[in-house]
Amino acid sequence: MLIIYTYLLYPLMVLVWAHLWPQPVKADVGHTPYVSMVVAAYNEEDVLEAKIENCLALDYPPDRIEFLFGSDGSSDRTDEILDSCGDPRIRGLFYPDRAGKLSVLNKVVPQARGELLVFSDANSMYDPRAVRALVSHFADPDVGGVCGRLRLMPLEDNAGSKGEGLYWRYENLIKKAEGAIRSVIGANGAIYAIRRRLFRPLPTEVALADDFLIPLRVLEDARRVTYEPRAVATENTSPDMREEFVRKVRIAAANFSALPYIAPMLSPLRGFVAWALWSHKILRWLVPFLALGALGANLLILRHGPLYVGVLIVQAMIYVGALGAYFGDRLFGRAGVLLPFYYFAMVNVALALGFWRSVTGRQEVAWKRVPR
């Protein structure tokens, strides 16, 4: 029931709530405070020139925006590309020793001149009006952060690309509903913004997800974090399920490591935020353990009635479906209609491995690219 609740019932509840009792934000598209876009970059020569062009093409007053790129010990042409850019809006900040994304953000943000901070990735390409759409919400003094919408473009027609695209369509639906009610629980690192004065230095001793911790700190300051679907960032999907799995393990380890830092937000006294955090995040992360518990309990009580036989058959169909899709993907490059089972299984195996890396301290602070 907990698995069904976190994946099906909670999304349905927030969708109905958002439809019946929304709390709209007083947005103003004419609101144009000074903005600093912050990008942590590591060996991004393949996408950096396109990202710079994308930044300079944004529909936002040129004298009201700057772009800060923090290079985290890059060993390719990243520093050279940034250094050769002639536009004064592009500022390259170079750090020779690799320390991880959170360390770069801690160093770059104090250099920012903007009233608002927009956080982006080097491979995230913004719709021309994305920043203006994000910023419009800050005309409402109650808003401390805004999450944009990530749209994924498949590199190839494979299970990894399709699964990731399906997942983000599902996640964006939930984020939109949460934002309409009160606050989004976690942003997306590709496109989100906060008021600069709400930024606090991030812990760097463990691997953490900035797009999870920073919005929650904004909520901790009793500010609202809303969602803007018109603020669109485009990224390519993972090229295959293997790379998506490695990415999910890294994210899972970072999320579990963040728990001590977000503990105050789990109190029922936090109202909607606590409910959404437990329902959307914590329970979701516990699904691999809940699934094992459900399977074990099901086997123990199998002889106590036909209901338990039926439940076991449903569980078996999910796992067999995931296994069938796995072999279909590996042997023929196609997962077919069984893709949701495959992706669900992959995500939860990654969660279990990420939990292990978190509790054993084996997740490196600075991420590594997946060898291809």
N, C-alpha and C positions, 0 to 999 in steps of 0.2 A: 504493500500500500504506500509506503514511503517513496518507492521508486516511481509508482504511478503518479503520486502527488507531485513530485518535483518536476517530472517531465510533461505531465498532461494537465493535472488539476490546477496547479498553481498558474501556469500560463493562461488557462481558461478563465480563472478567477480574476486575474489582473486585466485581461482583455475586456471582460464584462464590466468591471469596475471603471476602467478608463472610458468605456463607451457611455456609461450611465452617469458618472459623477466626475468628469474631468476637471482639472484645475489649470486652466490655460495661463500661459505666461504672457506678460505685457511686452511683447517684442516690438522692436522699432527698427526697420531696415535702414533708416537714416542715421542710426547711432553708429558713429565711426571713431571710437577712441583709438589711441596708438596701440598697435598690436606687435608682439614679438613672436615669430614662429621659431620653435626650438626643435632642432633635428640632431639626434645623436647618430653618428655615422662611423661605421667600421668597414673598411675595404669595399666602398660603394662605387668604384669607378664605372661599373657597368650601367648604373642607373643615375649617377649624380648629375650629369649634364642635362638629362631630361628633367630631373627634379628641379634644377635651378631654372630652366626655361619655364617649367610649370609654375614655380613661385612668382616669377616676374610677370606672368600673364594673368595673375589673379585680378578679378574685378574689385579692387579695394584702393582707396586713395594712396598713390605711391609715397606721399610724404607722411603717411600714417601707419607704415608697416616696415618691419625689418625681418631678416631671416638669419638666424644664428645656427651655424653648423659646427657641432663639436666633434672633432675627429679623435676617436679613441685609439690612439696608437696604430693608425692605419699604415699598412706596408705596401699598398699599391699606389695608384695615381690619385687617390682621394685628395690628399693635401695639395698636390699640384693643381688639380682642377679648381679647387676652392681659391687657391692663391692667385690664379690667373683670371678670375672673374673680375671684370672691370666695373660692375655695378655696385655703388656704395651701399645698397640695401643688403647685399650678401656679405655676411661677416663670417670668416672662417676662424675658428678657435682650435688650436692644435695642441694635443696632449700626447707626448711621446710614449708614455707608459700606459699600457692597456689596463684599465681598471673596471670596465663594465659600464652599462648604460646609466645606472643610477648615479655613479660617480660623475659621469659627464654632465648629467642634468644638474647636479649640485654645483658644478663649476660654471656652467653656462648661464643658468637662470640669474645669478647676481649681475651678469653683464648685460642683461636685457633692459631695454629702456621702456618697454611697453607697459601699459596699464593692465593689459590682458596677455596671457601666454597661450599660444596654440601649439600643441605637441603633435609632431608628425614623424613618420618614418621616411627614410630616404627613398624607398621604393613605392611610396604612396603618392599618387597623382590626384590633385584636387580638381573638382569641377570649378570653373572660373568664379562662380558666386558662392563657393563653399564657406570661405572665411566671413564674408558679409552675412551669410545666413547664421553662422555660429554666433557672431558678435551681436546680432540683433537682439538676442535673448538677454544680454547683459544690461539692456535698458531697464530691466526689472531689477530693482535693488535686492530682491530676495534670491536671485540666481547667483550661485557661486561657480557653477561649472556647466558646460554643455558638451554633450557627446554627439558626434556626427554619425553618418551611416557609411559603413564599409560595403563596397560593391566589388565582388571578386570576378575576375576575368580568367577563365580556364586557359592554361597554357596548352593542355592536351586533353583529349577525351578519355580520361581514365578515372578510376575509382577515387583517387585522392582528390582530384579537382572537383568531381561531382559531389563527393561527401562534404568537403569543406564549404562549397557553395550552398548546399542544403542546410548545413549547420548554421551558417551566418544569416540565411533568410529567416530561420527559426529564431535566432538570437535577436535580430533586429526587430522582429515583431514584439518580443517580450520587452526589449528596451524602450520601444516607443510607448507601450502601455504603461510601464513603470514611470517613465518621464511625464506622462499625462496625468498620473495620479499624484505623484510627489517628486520622486527622484530615481534616476537610473542607478542601479547597483553595479558599479564597474563600467568603465568606458571601453573604447578601443584605441590602442596605441597609435593607430594610423591617423585618427582625427578626433581630438577633443581639446577643450579650452577651459581655463580657469582664470579667476582674478589673480593677478600676480601676488598681491598681498596675502593670499591664502596659501601660497606655496611654503612648505617647510622642508628643510634639508632631509633627504631620504637616507635611511640606513643602508650602509654599503658592505656590511660584514657578511651578509647572506644574499643569495639571488632572490629578488622580489620583482613582482610585476608592477611597474609604475602606473599603468592604466587601471589597476585595481586599487592600489594604495592611495594614490593622489586624490581621486574622486571621493573615496571614503573619508579622507581627512577633511575635505571640503564639507561633507555631510556632518562630520563631527563638530565643525564650527557652526552648525545649525543653518547652513546654506543649502539651497536647492540645486540639484544637478539634473538638468532636463535633457531632452533628446530632440534633435533637429534632423528629420529625414532628408531635407533639401540640401544639407551640408554633406556632400558625397565625396568620398575618397575611393579611388580605384586601385586595386592591387591584383597582381597575378596570383593564382592559386599555387599551392605546392605542386611540383611536377609529378609526384606519385605518392602513394599511401605511405611509403617508407619515410619520406621526408616529413610528411604531415604527422606521422607517429612521433618522430624525434622532437618535432616542435611542440606537440602536445605534452610530451614528458617534461620538457623544460618549463612550460607554462604551469603544469600541475605542481611541480616541485616549488616554483616561485609562489604559487597561491597558498600551498600548505605552510610555507615558511612565513607567510604574511599573517597567519592567524594570531600570534602573540601581539602584533601591532594593531589589530582591529578588534581585539577582545571587548573593549568598552561598547562597540557598536552592536554587539550581540545581545545586549541587555534588552528585555521587553520594554523598558522605559523609553527606548528609542522609537517605539511605535512602528510605523510602516517600514522604516528603514531596516529595523531588526527582523521583522517578519519577512521582508523581501530578501534580506541577506541569508537568513536560514533557508528559505524556500528555494531561492534561485541559485545560491552558491554552495553553502555548506552541505546540504543534503545531496546536491548533484555530485559533489566531490566524494561523498561516501557511498555512492551507488555500487562500485565494485565490491565493497565489503557487505553491503546490504544484499547484493545478488548472491554472493556466496552463502550468506546466512539463510536466504530464502530457499536456495537449492538444498542445503543441508537439512533444514527443518522439514522441507517437503519430503525428502527421502525418509526421515524418521517417522512421519505420520502417514505414510503412503497407504497403510492398511486400514485407516480409520474412515474411509469413505470415498466414493467416486469423485467428489469434488477435488480431492488432493491428487488423484490420478490425472484429472483434466488439467490442473495447474501445472503438474510436472510435464505433461505433453506440450503445453504452451511454452514453458521454459526450454524444453528440448528443441522445439521448432526454431526458437530464436537462436540458440547456439549452433544448431545444425545449419541454419540459414547463413549465419555469419561465417561458418567454416566453408560452406559451399561457395559463398561469394569470394572468400579469400583465395580458394583454389582457382576459381574462375578468373580472378584478377591476375594471379600469378601465371597461369597457363595460357589464358586467351586474351588478357588485357581488358576483360569485361566482368563487372559484378552484377549487371542486370538489375532485376527488381529486388534482389536481395541486398542491394547496397546499404539501405538504412540499418540492417542488422550488422553488416560488416563494419560500418562506421561507428555504430554504437559500441560494438565489442572493442574496436581499436581504441576509442576514447577511454573506455574504462580500464583496459589493460595499461594504457598510458597513465591514468590517474593512480593506479596501484603502484606503478614503478616510480612515478613522481613523488608519491608519499614516502616510499622507501628512501629515495635520494634526499628528501627533505630531512627526515628524522636521522639519517646517518651523516648528513652534511656533505654528501657527495656531488651535489649540483654546483658547478663552477659559477662564480659570479659573472664572469665575462663569457657570453655565449659563443659557441663555435658553429661555423657553417657546416651543413651536412655534406660530406664528400659525395660527388656524383660520378 
